[in-house]
Amino acid sequence: MILREAKQVYVPSVHLEDIMSKLEVLDRDMKINAIKAIRSTYHIGLKDAKDLVEQGWAFLDFVKKIDFPITEEDIQADTRVFNEDAYYEDQHDDLPW
């Protein structure tokens, strides 16, 4: 009977914002290095890391195409109220609605 020592591996929590921000700064020409970085960070297999990198970059391309904020900083960067200028111009209207 062979007894093996149990190893404890720290697996960080996975959040979409963290993955997207990491993929955004990785060089797309060096796909292998991006896959290695994702594997070492999240302790996942080669195929899963490859799929995550490819689909993550495709998702980032789509999000950038529709100009949707990716990170929390992007969301907070535009604090202006929707159509704020029109609101202040219409403030002195006498219309009931």
C-alpha positions as CSV (number, residue, x, y, z in Angstrom):
1,M,0.0,0.0,0.0
2,I,1.4,3.4,-1.0
3,L,0.5,6.5,0.9
4,R,0.7,9.8,-0.8
5,E,0.9,13.1,0.8
6,A,-2.0,15.3,0.0
7,K,-1.1,18.6,-1.7
8,Q,-3.1,21.7,-1.2
9,V,-3.3,24.0,-4.2
10,Y,-4.5,27.5,-3.9
11,V,-7.0,28.3,-6.6
12,P,-7.9,31.9,-6.9
13,S,-11.5,33.0,-7.3
14,V,-12.4,33.5,-11.0
15,H,-14.2,36.8,-11.9
16,L,-15.1,37.8,-15.4
17,E,-13.8,41.3,-14.9
18,D,-10.4,40.0,-13.8
19,I,-10.2,37.6,-16.8
20,M,-11.2,40.3,-19.3
21,S,-8.8,42.9,-17.9
22,K,-6.0,40.3,-18.0
23,L,-6.8,39.3,-21.6
24,E,-7.1,42.9,-22.7
25,V,-3.4,43.6,-21.9
26,L,-2.0,40.3,-23.3
27,D,-0.5,40.4,-26.7
28,R,-2.7,38.7,-29.3
29,D,0.3,37.9,-31.5
30,M,1.8,35.8,-28.6
31,K,-1.2,33.5,-28.1
32,I,0.9,30.8,-26.5
33,N,2.1,33.2,-23.9
34,A,-1.4,34.3,-23.2
35,I,-2.5,30.7,-22.7
36,K,0.4,30.0,-20.4
37,A,-0.5,33.1,-18.3
38,I,-4.1,32.1,-18.0
39,R,-3.1,28.5,-17.1
40,S,-0.7,29.6,-14.4
41,T,-3.1,32.1,-12.9
42,Y,-6.3,30.0,-12.8
43,H,-4.7,26.4,-12.7
44,I,-6.8,25.1,-15.6
45,G,-5.9,22.7,-18.3
46,L,-4.5,23.5,-21.7
47,K,-7.7,23.1,-23.7
48,D,-9.7,25.1,-21.2
49,A,-7.1,27.9,-21.2
50,K,-7.0,27.9,-25.0
51,D,-10.8,28.1,-25.2
52,L,-10.9,30.8,-22.5
53,V,-8.3,32.9,-24.3
54,E,-9.9,32.6,-27.8
55,Q,-13.5,33.1,-26.6
56,G,-12.4,35.9,-24.2
57,W,-10.7,37.8,-27.1
58,A,-13.8,37.3,-29.3
59,F,-16.0,38.6,-26.5
60,L,-13.7,41.6,-26.0
61,D,-13.9,42.4,-29.7
62,F,-17.6,42.2,-29.6
63,V,-17.9,44.4,-26.5
64,K,-15.5,47.0,-28.0
65,K,-17.5,47.0,-31.3
66,I,-20.7,48.0,-29.5
67,D,-18.7,50.3,-27.2
68,F,-19.9,48.7,-24.0
69,P,-18.0,49.5,-20.7
70,I,-15.9,46.5,-19.7
71,T,-14.6,47.2,-16.2
72,E,-16.1,49.0,-13.3
73,E,-13.8,52.0,-13.9
74,D,-15.2,52.3,-17.4
75,I,-18.7,52.4,-16.0
76,Q,-17.8,55.0,-13.4
77,A,-15.8,57.2,-15.9
78,D,-19.0,58.5,-17.5
79,T,-20.9,60.0,-14.5
80,R,-22.8,62.4,-16.6
81,V,-26.6,62.0,-16.4
82,F,-28.3,60.9,-19.6
83,N,-29.2,64.0,-21.7
84,E,-28.2,66.4,-18.8
85,D,-28.1,69.4,-21.2
86,A,-31.7,68.8,-22.4
87,Y,-32.8,68.5,-18.8
88,Y,-31.4,71.9,-17.8
89,E,-32.8,73.5,-21.0
90,D,-36.3,72.2,-20.4
91,Q,-36.2,73.1,-16.7
92,H,-37.9,76.4,-17.3
93,D,-40.6,75.1,-19.6
94,D,-44.2,75.8,-18.6
95,L,-45.5,72.6,-20.2
96,P,-47.4,70.4,-17.7
97,W,-45.6,67.2,-18.8
